[in-house]
């Protein structure tokens, strides 16, 4: 799921952190 969030369209910087704790459902 982490990989999916990574490619959600947020970015490699702040998207990485947010995806792990915001979009990790």
N, C-alpha and C positions, 0 to 999 in steps of 0.2 A: 504493500500500500504506500510505503514511503516513496517508492519510485514513481508511482502514479501522481502523488501530490507534487513531486518535484517537477513533473512535466505539466502540472496544472496550468502553468502560464504565469507563475509568480516571479521566478528568477532563481539563480544559483546562490544569491546572497541572502536576502531576508526571507526568501521563499523557503529555503531549506529549513530554517529554524521554525517558521510558522507552520509549515506542513507537518512537522513532527509533533508539534504540541497543539496545533489548532485544527488541522485536518486529519488527525490520526484516529478516526472513529472505526 
